[in-house]
Amino acid sequence: MLELSTLLILAALVWLWFDSMRARERALALGKRACARDGLMFLDETVECIALGFARDADGRMALRRTYGFEFSDTGNNRRSGSIVMLGGEVESLYTEPYLIQ
């Protein structure tokens, strides 16, 4: 019984890792697209997971809510912060720190 429990826990961790990588790749693509759309520079070509928890989706099911942070620049001489919140595999919100429109 111990072996089965260990195997199930290991399988759940592997699933979590793969699901997190898929959500991270989606958040990365979304951040790049949002910066390109607004004429901003997406810095460091990466996002980082800054929060992870559970929340209910629109259908009332439990899903993982992941918040990814990223940095961008509007002038090339500064760094501003942004975030993307993913609920399950869907984007819940995208936020960029206020910047000057040129």
DSSP file (Angstrom, degrees, kcal/mol; ACC not computed):
  #  RESIDUE AA STRUCTURE BP1 BP2  ACC     N-H-->O    O-->H-N    N-H-->O    O-->H-N    TCO  KAPPA ALPHA  PHI   PSI    X-CA   Y-CA   Z-CA
    1    1 A M     >        0   0    0      0, 0.0     4,-2.2     0, 0.0     5,-0.2   0.000 360.0 360.0 360.0 -36.5    0.0    0.0    0.0
    2    2 A L  H  >  +     0   0    0      1,-0.2     4,-2.5     2,-0.2     5,-0.2   0.890 360.0  52.4 -62.8 -39.5    2.9    2.4    0.8
    3    3 A E  H  > S+     0   0    0      2,-0.2     4,-2.5     1,-0.2    -1,-0.2   0.906 109.2  49.4 -64.1 -41.7    4.3    1.9   -2.8
    4    4 A L  H  > S+     0   0    0      2,-0.2     4,-2.4     1,-0.2    -2,-0.2   0.912 111.6  48.6 -64.4 -42.9    0.9    2.7   -4.4
    5    5 A S  H  X S+     0   0    0     -4,-2.2     4,-2.4     2,-0.2    -2,-0.2   0.922 112.1  48.8 -62.3 -44.3    0.6    5.9   -2.3
    6    6 A T  H  X S+     0   0    0     -4,-2.5     4,-2.4     1,-0.2    -2,-0.2   0.905 111.4  49.9 -62.2 -41.9    4.1    6.9   -3.1
    7    7 A L  H  X S+     0   0    0     -4,-2.5     4,-2.5     2,-0.2    -2,-0.2   0.895 110.8  49.3 -64.7 -41.2    3.5    6.3   -6.8
    8    8 A L  H  X S+     0   0    0     -4,-2.4     4,-2.2     2,-0.2    -2,-0.2   0.895 111.8  48.3 -65.4 -40.7    0.3    8.3   -6.7
    9    9 A I  H  X S+     0   0    0     -4,-2.4     4,-2.1     2,-0.2    -2,-0.2   0.915 112.5  48.9 -65.6 -42.4    2.0   11.2   -5.0
   10   10 A L  H  X S+     0   0    0     -4,-2.4     4,-2.3     2,-0.2    -2,-0.2   0.909 110.8  50.3 -63.1 -42.3    4.8   11.1   -7.5
   11   11 A A  H  X S+     0   0    0     -4,-2.5     4,-2.5     1,-0.2    -2,-0.2   0.896 109.8  51.1 -63.0 -40.1    2.3   11.1  -10.4
   12   12 A A  H  X S+     0   0    0     -4,-2.2     4,-2.4     2,-0.2    -1,-0.2   0.888 110.4  48.9 -64.8 -39.1    0.5   14.1   -8.9
   13   13 A L  H  X S+     0   0    0     -4,-2.1     4,-2.3     2,-0.2    -2,-0.2   0.892 111.0  49.5 -67.9 -39.1    3.8   16.0   -8.6
   14   14 A V  H  X S+     0   0    0     -4,-2.3     4,-2.5     2,-0.2     5,-0.2   0.920 111.7  49.2 -64.9 -43.1    4.8   15.2  -12.2
   15   15 A W  H  X S+     0   0    0     -4,-2.5     4,-2.9     1,-0.2     5,-0.2   0.926 110.7  50.7 -60.3 -44.8    1.3   16.3  -13.4
   16   16 A L  H  X S+     0   0    0     -4,-2.4     4,-2.4     1,-0.2    -1,-0.2   0.904 110.6  49.4 -60.3 -41.9    1.6   19.6  -11.4
   17   17 A W  H  X S+     0   0    0     -4,-2.3     4,-2.2     2,-0.2    -2,-0.2   0.943 113.8  44.1 -64.1 -48.3    5.0   20.2  -12.9
   18   18 A F  H  X S+     0   0    0     -4,-2.5     4,-2.1     1,-0.2    -2,-0.2   0.906 114.8  49.2 -63.7 -41.5    3.9   19.6  -16.5
   19   19 A D  H  X S+     0   0    0     -4,-2.9     4,-2.2    -5,-0.2    -1,-0.2   0.885 111.0  50.6 -65.1 -37.9    0.7   21.7  -16.0
   20   20 A S  H  X S+     0   0    0     -4,-2.4     4,-2.5    -5,-0.2    -2,-0.2   0.883 109.3  50.7 -67.2 -38.7    2.7   24.5  -14.5
   21   21 A M  H  X S+     0   0    0     -4,-2.2     4,-2.4     2,-0.2    -2,-0.2   0.894 110.6  49.4 -65.5 -39.5    5.1   24.5  -17.4
   22   22 A R  H  X S+     0   0    0     -4,-2.1     4,-1.9     2,-0.2    -2,-0.2   0.922 113.2  46.2 -65.3 -44.0    2.2   24.7  -19.8
   23   23 A A  H  X S+     0   0    0     -4,-2.2     4,-2.4     2,-0.2    -2,-0.2   0.883 112.0  52.1 -65.6 -38.7    0.6   27.6  -17.9
   24   24 A R  H  X S+     0   0    0     -4,-2.5     4,-2.6     2,-0.2    -2,-0.2   0.920 108.6  49.8 -64.0 -44.0    4.0   29.4  -17.7
   25   25 A E  H  X S+     0   0    0     -4,-2.4     4,-2.3     1,-0.2    -1,-0.2   0.888 111.6  49.0 -62.4 -38.9    4.5   29.1  -21.5
   26   26 A R  H  X S+     0   0    0     -4,-1.9     4,-2.3     2,-0.2    -1,-0.2   0.912 111.9  48.2 -66.3 -42.0    1.0   30.5  -22.1
   27   27 A A  H  X S+     0   0    0     -4,-2.4     4,-2.6     2,-0.2    -2,-0.2   0.886 110.8  52.1 -65.2 -38.7    1.7   33.4  -19.7
   28   28 A L  H  X S+     0   0    0     -4,-2.6     4,-2.3     2,-0.2    -2,-0.2   0.936 111.3  45.9 -62.3 -47.4    5.0   34.0  -21.4
   29   29 A A  H  X S+     0   0    0     -4,-2.3     4,-2.4     1,-0.2    -2,-0.2   0.897 113.4  50.1 -63.3 -40.1    3.4   34.2  -24.8
   30   30 A L  H  X S+     0   0    0     -4,-2.3     4,-2.6     2,-0.2    -2,-0.2   0.904 110.0  49.9 -66.2 -41.4    0.6   36.4  -23.5
   31   31 A G  H  X S+     0   0    0     -4,-2.6     4,-2.2     2,-0.2    -2,-0.2   0.916 112.4  47.3 -62.8 -43.6    3.1   38.8  -21.9
   32   32 A K  H  X S+     0   0    0     -4,-2.3     4,-2.6     2,-0.2    -2,-0.2   0.924 113.5  48.4 -62.3 -44.6    5.1   39.1  -25.1
   33   33 A R  H  X S+     0   0    0     -4,-2.4     4,-2.5     1,-0.2    -2,-0.2   0.906 111.2  49.7 -63.9 -42.5    2.0   39.6  -27.2
   34   34 A A  H  X S+     0   0    0     -4,-2.6     4,-1.7     2,-0.2    -1,-0.2   0.904 112.8  47.0 -64.7 -41.0    0.6   42.3  -24.8
   35   35 A C  H  <>S+     0   0    0     -4,-2.2     5,-3.3     2,-0.2     4,-0.5   0.916 112.9  48.7 -66.9 -42.3    3.9   44.2  -24.8
   36   36 A A  H ><5S+     0   0    0     -4,-2.6     3,-0.9     1,-0.2    -2,-0.2   0.907 109.7  53.0 -63.3 -40.8    4.2   44.0  -28.6
   37   37 A R  H 3<5S+     0   0    0     -4,-2.5    -1,-0.2     1,-0.2    -2,-0.2   0.876 114.7  40.8 -61.2 -38.5    0.7   45.2  -29.0
   38   38 A D  T 3<5S-     0   0    0     -4,-1.7    -1,-0.2    -5,-0.2    -2,-0.2   0.364 115.8-110.8 -94.7   5.0    1.3   48.3  -26.8
   39   39 A G  T < 5S+     0   0    0     -3,-0.9     2,-0.2    -4,-0.5    -3,-0.2   0.821  71.7 138.2  72.2  31.1    4.8   49.0  -28.2
   40   40 A L      < -     0   0    0     -5,-3.3     2,-0.6    -6,-0.2    -1,-0.2  -0.662  56.9-114.1-105.6 162.2    6.6   48.0  -25.0
   41   41 A M  E     -A   73   0A   0     32,-2.7    32,-2.0    -2,-0.2     2,-0.7  -0.876  21.2-142.5 -98.1 120.8    9.8   46.1  -24.6
   42   42 A F  E     -A   72   0A   0     -2,-0.6     3,-0.4    30,-0.2    30,-0.2  -0.744  27.5-143.2 -81.0 113.0    9.3   42.7  -22.8
   43   43 A L  E >   +A   71   0A   0     28,-2.1     3,-0.9    -2,-0.7    28,-0.5  -0.519  66.6   1.2 -88.0 147.1   12.4   42.4  -20.6
   44   44 A D  E 3  S-     0   0A   0      1,-0.3    -1,-0.2    -2,-0.2     3,-0.1   0.354  94.7-110.4  66.4  -3.7   14.4   39.3  -19.8
   45   45 A E  E 3  S+     0   0A   0     -3,-0.4     2,-0.3    26,-0.2    -1,-0.3   0.850  85.7  95.6  51.8  39.3   12.1   37.1  -22.0
   46   46 A T  E <   -     0   0A   0     -3,-0.9    25,-0.4    25,-0.2     2,-0.3  -0.985  57.5-150.4-152.8 161.0   10.7   35.4  -19.0
   47   47 A V  E     -     0   0A   0     -2,-0.3     2,-0.4    23,-0.1    23,-0.2  -0.929  16.7-148.0-126.3 155.8    7.9   35.3  -16.4
   48   48 A E  E     -A   69   0A   0     21,-2.3    21,-3.0    -2,-0.3     2,-0.6  -0.983  19.1-120.0-128.3 140.0    8.2   34.1  -12.8
   49   49 A C  E     +A   68   0A   0     -2,-0.4    19,-0.3    19,-0.2     3,-0.1  -0.657  35.8 168.4 -76.6 118.4    5.5   32.5  -10.7
   50   50 A I  E     +     0   0A   0     17,-3.2     2,-0.3    -2,-0.6    18,-0.2   0.556  63.2  22.5-109.3 -12.3    5.0   34.7   -7.7
   51   51 A A  E     -A   67   0A   0     16,-1.3    16,-2.5     2,-0.0     2,-0.4  -0.984  56.4-177.2-154.8 145.7    1.8   33.2   -6.3
   52   52 A L  E     +A   66   0A   0     -2,-0.3     2,-0.3    14,-0.2    14,-0.2  -0.986  25.6 124.7-144.6 130.3    0.1   29.8   -6.4
   53   53 A G  E     -A   65   0A   0     12,-2.0    12,-3.6    -2,-0.4     2,-0.3  -0.944  52.1 -83.3-165.9-175.5   -3.2   28.8   -4.8
   54   54 A F  E     +A   64   0A   0     -2,-0.3     2,-0.3    10,-0.3    10,-0.2  -0.817  42.4 159.7-106.8 146.7   -6.6   27.3   -5.4
   55   55 A A  E     -A   63   0A   0      8,-2.4     8,-2.9    -2,-0.3     2,-0.4  -0.958  39.8-101.1-153.7 166.1   -9.7   29.2   -6.6
   56   56 A R  E     -A   62   0A   0     -2,-0.3     6,-0.2     6,-0.2     2,-0.0  -0.775  32.6-142.1 -94.9 137.8  -13.1   28.4   -8.2
   57   57 A D    >   -     0   0    0      4,-2.7     3,-1.8    -2,-0.4    -1,-0.1  -0.162  41.6 -80.5 -85.1-172.8  -13.5   28.9  -11.9
   58   58 A A  T 3  S+     0   0    0      1,-0.3    -1,-0.1     2,-0.1    -2,-0.0   0.764 132.0  52.6 -63.3 -26.1  -16.7   30.2  -13.6
   59   59 A D  T 3  S-     0   0    0      2,-0.1    -1,-0.3     3,-0.0     3,-0.1   0.431 119.8-108.4 -89.3   0.9  -18.3   26.8  -13.4
   60   60 A G  S <  S+     0   0    0     -3,-1.8     2,-0.2     1,-0.3    -2,-0.1   0.543  74.6 135.9  86.1   7.3  -17.6   26.5   -9.6
   61   61 A R        -     0   0    0      1,-0.1    -4,-2.7    -5,-0.0    -1,-0.3  -0.622  61.1-107.1 -88.5 148.5  -14.8   23.9  -10.0
   62   62 A M  E     +A   56   0A   0     -2,-0.2     2,-0.3    -6,-0.2    -6,-0.2  -0.539  47.9 166.7 -71.9 136.3  -11.6   24.1   -8.0
   63   63 A A  E     -A   55   0A   0     -8,-2.9    -8,-2.4    -2,-0.2     2,-0.4  -0.963  40.6 -95.2-145.5 160.2   -8.6   25.1  -10.2
   64   64 A L  E     -A   54   0A   0     -2,-0.3    24,-3.4   -10,-0.2     2,-0.6  -0.641  31.5-154.5 -78.3 132.2   -5.1   26.3   -9.6
   65   65 A R  E     -AB  53  87A   0    -12,-3.6   -12,-2.0    -2,-0.4     2,-0.4  -0.947  15.2-174.9-107.8 119.7   -4.6   30.1   -9.7
   66   66 A R  E     -AB  52  86A   0     20,-2.9    20,-3.3    -2,-0.6     2,-0.5  -0.941  12.3-156.9-116.9 135.3   -1.1   31.1  -10.7
   67   67 A T  E     -AB  51  85A   0    -16,-2.5   -17,-3.2    -2,-0.4   -16,-1.3  -0.960  11.0-166.6-112.8 124.6    0.2   34.7  -10.7
   68   68 A Y  E     -AB  49  84A   0     16,-3.1    16,-2.7    -2,-0.5     2,-0.3  -0.914   4.7-153.6-111.9 134.7    3.2   35.3  -13.0
   69   69 A G  E     +AB  48  83A   0    -21,-3.0   -21,-2.3    -2,-0.4     2,-0.3  -0.785  17.6 169.5-103.8 150.5    5.2   38.5  -12.8
   70   70 A F  E     - B   0  82A   0     12,-2.1    12,-2.4    -2,-0.3     2,-0.4  -0.953  24.2-127.7-149.7 167.5    7.2   40.0  -15.6
   71   71 A E  E     +AB  43  81A   0    -28,-0.5   -28,-2.1   -25,-0.4     2,-0.3  -0.932  24.5 173.2-122.8 147.2    9.1   43.3  -16.4
   72   72 A F  E     -AB  42  80A   0      8,-2.4     8,-3.1    -2,-0.4     2,-0.4  -0.913  19.3-138.8-142.1 168.1    8.8   45.6  -19.3
   73   73 A S  E     -A   41   0A   0    -32,-2.0   -32,-2.7    -2,-0.3     6,-0.1  -0.993  10.3-170.8-133.0 140.6   10.1   49.0  -20.4
   74   74 A D  S    S+     0   0    0     -2,-0.4    -1,-0.1   -34,-0.2    28,-0.1   0.687  94.6  21.9 -98.2 -23.4    8.3   51.8  -22.1
   75   75 A T  S    S-     0   0    0      3,-0.1     4,-0.1   -34,-0.1    -2,-0.0   0.591 100.0-116.0-116.8 -17.5   11.4   53.9  -22.8
   76   76 A G  S    S+     0   0    0      2,-0.3    -3,-0.0   -35,-0.1   -36,-0.0   0.267 103.9  77.8  93.9 -10.1   14.3   51.4  -22.7
   77   77 A N  S    S+     0   0    0      2,-0.0     2,-0.3     0, 0.0    -4,-0.0   0.302  91.8  45.6-111.7   7.0   15.8   53.2  -19.7
   78   78 A N        -     0   0    0      2,-0.0     2,-0.4     0, 0.0    -2,-0.3  -0.900  67.8-129.5-143.6 170.1   13.5   51.9  -17.0
   79   79 A R        -     0   0    0     -2,-0.3     2,-0.3    -6,-0.1    -6,-0.2  -0.994  23.0-178.0-126.0 130.0   11.9   48.7  -15.7
   80   80 A R  E     -B   72   0A   0     -8,-3.1    -8,-2.4    -2,-0.4     2,-0.3  -0.890  21.6-121.9-123.6 157.1    8.2   48.4  -14.9
   81   81 A S  E     +B   71   0A   0     -2,-0.3    16,-2.6   -10,-0.2     2,-0.3  -0.692  27.0 173.2-103.2 151.4    6.3   45.5  -13.5
   82   82 A G  E     -BC  70  96A   0    -12,-2.4   -12,-2.1    -2,-0.3     2,-0.3  -0.936  11.2-155.3-143.4 166.9    3.4   43.6  -14.9
   83   83 A S  E     -BC  69  95A   0     12,-2.7    12,-3.2    -2,-0.3     2,-0.4  -0.996   6.9-157.4-147.6 152.8    1.5   40.5  -13.9
   84   84 A I  E     -BC  68  94A   0    -16,-2.7   -16,-3.1    -2,-0.3     2,-0.6  -0.999  11.0-154.9-129.5 127.3   -0.7   37.8  -15.4
   85   85 A V  E     -BC  67  93A   0      8,-2.7     7,-3.5    -2,-0.4     8,-1.5  -0.918  10.2-167.0-106.6 123.1   -3.1   35.7  -13.4
   86   86 A M  E     -BC  66  91A   0    -20,-3.3   -20,-2.9    -2,-0.6     2,-0.6  -0.926   8.0-164.0-110.2 130.4   -4.0   32.3  -14.8
   87   87 A L  E >  S-BC  65  90A   0      3,-2.9     3,-1.8    -2,-0.5     2,-0.4  -0.936  72.5 -43.6-113.7 107.4   -6.9   30.3  -13.5
   88   88 A G  T 3  S-     0   0    0    -24,-3.4   -22,-0.1    -2,-0.6   -25,-0.0  -0.625 123.5 -29.1  67.7-125.3   -6.5   26.8  -14.6
   89   89 A G  T 3  S+     0   0    0     -2,-0.4     2,-0.3    -3,-0.1    -1,-0.3   0.370 122.9  89.7-100.6   2.8   -5.4   27.1  -18.2
   90   90 A E  E <  S-C   87   0A   0     -3,-1.8    -3,-2.9     1,-0.0     2,-0.5  -0.730  80.1-113.1-105.9 150.3   -7.3   30.4  -18.8
   91   91 A V  E     +C   86   0A   0     -2,-0.3    -5,-0.3    -5,-0.2     3,-0.1  -0.678  28.5 179.7 -80.3 125.9   -6.1   33.9  -18.4
   92   92 A E  E     -     0   0A   0     -7,-3.5     2,-0.3    -2,-0.5    -6,-0.2   0.832  64.7 -15.0 -93.2 -41.5   -8.0   35.7  -15.6
   93   93 A S  E     -C   85   0A   0     -8,-1.5    -8,-2.7     2,-0.0     2,-0.4  -0.993  47.5-152.5-160.1 157.9   -6.3   39.1  -15.8
   94   94 A L  E     -C   84   0A   0     -2,-0.3     2,-0.4   -10,-0.2   -10,-0.2  -0.996  19.3-174.1-134.0 128.3   -3.3   40.9  -17.2
   95   95 A Y  E     -C   83   0A   0    -12,-3.2   -12,-2.7    -2,-0.4     2,-0.4  -0.978   7.5-173.5-127.2 135.6   -1.9   44.0  -15.4
   96   96 A T  E     -C   82   0A   0     -2,-0.4   -14,-0.2   -14,-0.2     3,-0.1  -0.994  33.4-111.3-124.6 137.8    0.8   46.4  -16.5
   97   97 A E        -     0   0    0    -16,-2.6   -17,-0.0    -2,-0.4   -15,-0.0  -0.312  52.4 -85.3 -57.8 145.0    2.1   49.2  -14.3
   98   98 A P        +     0   0    0      0, 0.0     2,-0.3     0, 0.0    -1,-0.1  -0.251  58.2 176.1 -56.8 142.0    1.1   52.6  -15.6
   99   99 A Y        -     0   0    0     -3,-0.1     2,-0.3   -26,-0.0    -3,-0.0  -0.936  35.0 -87.9-144.2 164.1    3.5   54.0  -18.2
  100  100 A L        -     0   0    0     -2,-0.3     2,-0.5     1,-0.0     0, 0.0  -0.566  34.9-138.1 -76.6 134.3    3.9   57.0  -20.5
  101  101 A I              0   0    0     -2,-0.3    -1,-0.0     1,-0.1   -27,-0.0  -0.828 360.0 360.0 -92.4 126.9    2.2   56.7  -23.9
  102  102 A Q              0   0    0     -2,-0.5    -1,-0.1   -28,-0.1    -2,-0.0   0.407 360.0 360.0-112.6 360.0    4.5   58.1  -26.6
